[in-house]
Amino acid sequence: MEPSAPPRRVTIVDVAKHAKVSVTAVSKVLRNAYGASPAMQAKVREAMAELGYRPHAAARGLRGQTYTIGVMVPDIYNPFFADIISGLTKQLHETDYQVLVGPARHDYDNEALVTEAMIDRSMDGLVLIVPTSTPAQLQATAATVPTVVVGRHVSAAAYDTVVDNDTAGAALIVEHLVELGHRRIAHIEHVERTPALIASMPNTIRARGYRQAMQDHGLAAHIDVIASRYTREGGYLGAQQLLARRPRPTAIFAGADIAAMGVLEAVAEAGLSVPDDISVAGYDNSVYATLGTISLTSVDQGGHQMGNHAGRLLLERIADRHRPSTMISLSPTLAARRSTAAPPA
């Protein structure tokens, strides 16, 4: 018995015949081009749905567009990045664009490979979330493909940027803990070893904001920073060092919720209770923080808003590569929960 031939792919011609319109009309709808009325668009899209038509990405690429957006994320385990992607996809929902995600695994070389792979596949635009590329490398990437940078405090004529006011965010946590009565407030930051990145990375700015806030509250003598990583393991190892201090801190501020998860694990392992023995706070207000069993006090930097703005700016950049660049800075808010309370008497 001979194998059956694979089913024939539905083409734009099939869609035109089914909708009883011209091939040109279908093409206009696919390209969101001028001249396709709302009624025509509805008619063509209904025909595409009935036939199961899917645009051929390679063919679209030859015509100059693939309708794909590449998103580079440093770590797929960090739920805050999922918030950004959720906001981005919501912004793109009414368009033909599809989002494809590439994880860099907190590695500079992997990040470069992911970014280059997206460019090589002719993606129409890139969203780089907290990239570790140098300003010159970001400029080169943006000169090749429309780009939006999320989380880095950088700006250039070739790309747009969406950030959180990380200095203000760190101050919110310190002020909250001070108002509760804490003085020995420690901070776990993500270590930054590349000189060209130090000034623009959110982790660096949060640590600087923590130091400044401690000084502003007359607590300079109690500044205590552990350089670790914004991962669960990084928070765990950083907390172990802090819990070995004598006297130990009465509160730990982790620069990311994912690191705060590791802090909670280390505190429990040490036989201590949160917040009775020690208060713990994070940054991101991710889904982890909102879980009732965790109830983590955290800074909300508006992940969905960041992604939404990134999507809008990228669409504008794709439409006009030469428009002036935009930097959007969001104002963080504090989400106080049960992981913070007054220090033990």
C-alpha positions as CSV (number, residue, x, y, z in Angstrom):
1,M,0.0,0.0,0.0
2,E,1.5,3.3,-1.1
3,P,1.8,6.1,1.5
4,S,-0.8,8.8,1.0
5,A,0.4,12.1,-0.1
6,P,0.6,14.9,2.5
7,P,-2.3,17.3,2.5
8,R,-1.8,20.3,0.2
9,R,-1.2,23.5,2.0
10,V,-4.0,26.1,1.7
11,T,-2.8,29.0,-0.4
12,I,-3.8,32.7,-0.7
13,V,-5.5,31.7,-4.0
14,D,-7.7,29.2,-2.2
15,V,-8.7,31.9,0.4
16,A,-9.5,34.4,-2.4
17,K,-11.8,31.9,-4.2
18,H,-13.5,30.9,-0.9
19,A,-14.2,34.5,0.0
20,K,-15.1,35.4,-3.6
21,V,-12.6,38.3,-3.6
22,S,-9.4,39.0,-5.5
23,V,-6.0,37.7,-4.5
24,T,-4.9,41.3,-4.2
25,A,-7.7,41.9,-1.6
26,V,-6.5,38.9,0.5
27,S,-2.9,40.2,0.2
28,K,-4.0,43.6,1.5
29,V,-5.7,42.1,4.5
30,L,-2.6,39.9,5.3
31,R,-0.4,43.0,5.1
32,N,-2.8,45.3,7.0
33,A,-2.5,47.5,3.9
34,Y,-4.5,50.6,3.1
35,G,-7.6,49.9,1.0
36,A,-9.1,46.9,2.8
37,S,-12.4,47.9,4.4
38,P,-13.5,46.4,7.7
39,A,-16.1,44.3,5.8
40,M,-13.5,43.0,3.4
41,Q,-11.2,42.2,6.3
42,A,-13.9,40.3,8.1
43,K,-14.8,38.4,5.0
44,V,-11.2,37.4,4.2
45,R,-10.4,36.4,7.8
46,E,-13.6,34.3,8.0
47,A,-12.5,32.5,4.9
48,M,-9.0,31.9,6.3
49,A,-10.5,30.5,9.5
50,E,-12.8,28.2,7.6
51,L,-10.0,26.9,5.4
52,G,-7.4,26.7,8.2
53,Y,-5.1,29.0,6.2
54,R,-1.8,29.9,7.8
55,P,0.5,32.4,6.1
56,H,3.8,30.9,5.0
57,A,6.5,32.5,7.2
58,A,9.3,32.0,4.7
59,A,7.4,33.5,1.8
60,R,6.4,36.5,3.9
61,G,10.1,36.9,4.9
62,L,11.0,37.1,1.2
63,R,8.5,40.0,0.9
64,G,10.1,41.8,3.8
65,Q,8.1,40.7,6.8
66,T,7.8,37.5,8.8
67,Y,5.3,38.9,11.4
68,T,7.4,37.4,14.2
69,I,8.8,39.3,17.3
70,G,11.7,37.8,19.1
71,V,11.9,38.2,22.9
72,M,15.2,37.6,24.7
73,V,14.8,36.7,28.4
74,P,17.7,36.2,30.8
75,D,16.0,33.4,32.7
76,I,12.8,31.4,32.0
77,Y,12.4,30.5,35.7
78,N,11.9,34.1,36.7
79,P,8.1,34.7,36.7
80,F,8.5,38.5,36.4
81,F,9.7,38.0,32.8
82,A,6.5,36.1,32.1
83,D,4.6,39.2,33.3
84,I,6.4,41.3,30.7
85,I,5.8,38.8,27.9
86,S,2.1,38.6,28.9
87,G,1.8,42.4,28.6
88,L,3.6,42.3,25.3
89,T,1.4,39.6,23.8
90,K,-1.7,41.4,24.9
91,Q,-0.6,44.5,23.1
92,L,0.1,42.5,19.9
93,H,-3.2,40.5,20.2
94,E,-5.0,42.5,17.5
95,T,-2.1,42.2,15.0
96,D,-0.7,39.4,12.9
97,Y,2.5,39.3,15.0
98,Q,3.6,36.2,16.9
99,V,6.0,36.3,19.8
100,L,8.9,33.8,19.9
101,V,11.0,33.6,23.2
102,G,14.7,32.8,23.5
103,P,16.2,32.2,27.0
104,A,19.8,33.4,27.5
105,R,20.2,31.5,30.8
106,H,22.0,34.5,32.5
107,D,25.0,34.0,30.2
108,Y,26.5,36.7,28.0
109,D,27.5,34.3,25.2
110,N,24.1,32.6,25.1
111,E,22.4,36.0,24.9
112,A,24.5,36.9,21.9
113,L,23.6,33.6,20.2
114,V,19.9,34.0,20.9
115,T,19.9,37.6,19.6
116,E,21.9,36.6,16.5
117,A,19.6,33.7,15.8
118,M,16.5,36.0,15.9
119,I,18.2,38.4,13.5
120,D,19.2,35.6,11.2
121,R,15.6,34.4,11.1
122,S,14.5,37.8,9.8
123,M,12.3,38.6,12.8
124,D,10.5,41.9,12.3
125,G,11.5,43.3,15.8
126,L,13.2,42.4,19.0
127,V,12.4,42.9,22.7
128,L,15.5,42.5,24.8
129,I,14.7,42.1,28.5
130,V,17.6,43.3,30.7
131,P,20.2,42.5,28.1
132,T,23.9,42.3,29.1
133,S,25.1,43.7,25.7
134,T,27.2,46.8,25.9
135,P,25.7,50.1,24.7
136,A,27.7,49.8,21.4
137,Q,26.3,46.2,20.9
138,L,22.8,47.3,21.5
139,Q,23.2,50.2,19.0
140,A,24.5,47.7,16.4
141,T,21.6,45.3,17.0
142,A,19.0,48.2,16.7
143,A,20.7,49.4,13.5
144,T,19.9,45.9,12.1
145,V,16.4,45.3,13.4
146,P,13.8,47.4,15.2
147,T,14.5,47.0,19.0
148,V,13.1,47.8,22.3
149,V,15.2,47.4,25.5
150,V,13.3,46.6,28.7
151,G,14.9,47.0,32.2
152,R,18.2,48.7,31.2
153,H,18.7,52.3,32.1
154,V,20.2,53.1,28.7
155,S,19.0,55.2,25.7
156,A,20.1,55.7,22.2
157,A,18.6,57.1,19.0
158,A,18.2,53.7,17.4
159,Y,16.0,52.0,20.0
160,D,13.4,52.6,22.6
161,T,13.6,51.8,26.3
162,V,11.1,50.8,29.1
163,V,12.3,50.9,32.7
164,D,11.2,51.1,36.3
165,N,12.4,53.8,38.7
166,D,14.6,51.3,40.6
167,T,16.0,54.0,42.9
168,A,12.5,54.9,44.1
169,G,11.6,51.2,44.3
170,A,14.4,50.4,46.7
171,A,13.6,53.4,48.8
172,L,10.0,52.2,49.1
173,I,11.2,48.9,50.7
174,V,13.6,50.6,53.1
175,E,11.1,53.2,54.2
176,H,8.5,50.5,54.8
177,L,10.9,48.5,57.0
178,V,12.1,51.5,58.9
179,E,8.5,52.5,59.6
180,L,8.0,49.0,61.1
181,G,10.9,49.7,63.4
182,H,13.8,47.9,61.6
183,R,17.4,49.2,61.6
184,R,19.5,46.2,60.7
185,I,18.2,45.9,57.1
186,A,20.4,43.9,54.7
187,H,20.2,43.7,50.9
188,I,21.0,40.9,48.4
189,E,22.0,42.3,45.1
190,H,22.9,40.6,41.7
191,V,26.6,41.0,41.3
192,E,27.7,42.9,38.2
193,R,31.3,42.3,37.0
194,T,31.3,44.0,33.6
195,P,32.4,47.7,34.1
196,A,30.5,48.9,31.0
197,L,27.2,47.6,32.4
198,I,27.4,48.7,36.0
199,A,25.8,52.1,35.6
200,S,22.7,51.0,33.6
201,M,21.7,47.6,35.2
202,P,18.6,47.6,37.4
203,N,20.3,45.5,40.1
204,T,23.1,48.0,40.5
205,I,20.6,50.9,40.7
206,R,18.5,49.1,43.3
207,A,21.5,48.4,45.5
208,R,22.5,52.1,45.1
209,G,18.9,53.1,46.0
210,Y,19.1,50.9,49.1
211,R,22.3,52.5,50.3
212,Q,21.0,56.0,49.7
213,A,17.7,55.3,51.5
214,M,19.6,53.8,54.5
215,Q,21.7,56.9,54.7
216,D,18.7,59.1,54.4
217,H,17.2,57.4,57.4
218,G,20.4,57.7,59.4
219,L,21.2,54.0,59.1
220,A,24.5,54.2,57.2
221,A,26.2,52.2,59.9
222,H,23.8,49.3,59.2
223,I,24.3,49.1,55.5
224,D,24.9,45.4,54.6
225,V,25.0,44.2,51.0
226,I,25.6,40.7,49.8
227,A,26.6,40.3,46.2
228,S,24.9,37.2,44.9
229,R,22.6,36.4,41.9
230,Y,19.0,37.1,41.1
231,T,18.1,33.4,41.3
232,R,16.6,31.2,43.9
233,E,20.0,29.7,44.7
234,G,21.5,33.2,44.8
235,G,19.0,34.3,47.3
236,Y,19.5,31.1,49.4
237,L,23.3,31.5,49.5
238,G,23.1,35.2,50.2
239,A,20.7,34.6,53.1
240,Q,22.9,32.0,54.6
241,Q,25.7,34.5,54.8
242,L,23.4,37.1,56.4
243,L,21.9,34.7,58.9
244,A,25.5,33.9,60.1
245,R,26.0,37.6,61.1
246,R,26.1,38.5,64.7
247,P,24.0,40.3,65.3
248,R,22.0,39.1,62.3
249,P,19.8,41.5,60.4
250,T,16.2,41.8,61.4
251,A,15.1,42.3,57.7
252,I,16.4,41.1,54.4
253,F,15.5,42.9,51.1
254,A,16.2,40.7,48.1
255,G,16.5,42.6,44.8
256,A,14.2,40.2,43.0
257,D,11.3,38.0,44.1
258,I,13.0,34.9,42.7
259,A,15.9,35.6,45.0
260,A,13.5,36.2,47.9
261,M,12.2,32.6,47.4
262,G,15.7,31.4,48.2
263,V,15.9,33.7,51.2
264,L,12.6,32.2,52.6
265,E,14.1,28.7,52.1
266,A,17.3,29.6,54.0
267,V,15.3,31.2,56.8
268,A,13.1,28.1,57.3
269,E,16.2,25.8,57.1
270,A,17.8,27.9,59.9
271,G,14.7,27.2,62.1
272,L,13.5,30.8,62.0
273,S,10.1,32.2,61.2
274,V,9.0,34.9,58.8
275,P,8.2,37.6,59.9
276,D,8.3,36.8,63.7
277,D,12.1,36.3,63.7
278,I,13.1,38.1,60.5
279,S,11.2,40.1,57.8
280,V,11.8,39.4,54.1
281,A,10.9,41.6,51.1
282,G,11.4,41.2,47.4
283,Y,11.1,43.2,44.2
284,D,8.9,42.6,41.1
285,N,5.5,41.7,42.8
286,S,5.5,38.5,40.7
287,V,2.9,35.7,41.0
288,Y,5.1,34.1,43.6
289,A,4.7,37.1,45.9
290,T,0.9,37.0,45.7
291,L,0.6,33.3,46.8
292,G,-1.2,33.1,50.1
293,T,1.3,30.7,51.6
294,I,4.2,33.1,50.7
295,S,2.5,36.5,51.0
296,L,5.7,38.4,50.1
297,T,6.1,42.1,50.5
298,S,7.4,43.3,47.2
299,V,7.8,46.3,44.9
300,D,5.4,46.3,42.0
301,Q,7.2,47.6,38.9
302,G,4.4,46.9,36.6
303,G,5.6,44.0,34.5
304,H,2.4,43.9,32.4
305,Q,2.6,47.6,31.7
306,M,6.3,47.3,30.7
307,G,5.4,44.6,28.2
308,N,2.5,46.6,26.9
309,H,4.6,49.7,26.4
310,A,7.3,47.6,24.8
311,G,4.9,46.2,22.3
312,R,3.5,49.6,21.4
313,L,6.9,51.2,21.0
314,L,8.1,48.2,18.9
315,L,5.2,48.5,16.5
316,E,5.8,52.2,16.1
317,R,9.5,51.5,15.5
318,I,8.8,48.9,12.9
319,A,6.5,51.4,11.1
320,D,9.1,54.2,11.3
321,R,12.7,53.2,11.9
322,H,13.8,56.9,12.0
323,R,11.4,58.3,14.5
324,P,12.9,59.9,17.7
325,S,13.6,57.3,20.4
326,T,11.5,57.1,23.5
327,M,12.3,56.1,27.1
328,I,9.4,55.3,29.4
329,S,10.1,55.2,33.1
330,L,7.3,53.6,35.3
331,S,6.8,54.6,38.9
332,P,6.9,51.6,41.3
333,T,4.5,51.0,44.2
334,L,4.8,48.9,47.3
335,A,2.7,45.8,47.9
336,A,3.0,45.2,51.6
337,R,2.1,41.6,52.7
338,R,2.6,39.3,55.7
339,S,6.3,38.6,55.2
340,T,7.2,41.9,56.9
341,A,6.3,43.0,60.4
342,A,7.9,44.8,63.4
343,P,11.3,43.3,64.4
344,P,11.4,41.0,67.5
345,A,11.6,42.7,70.8
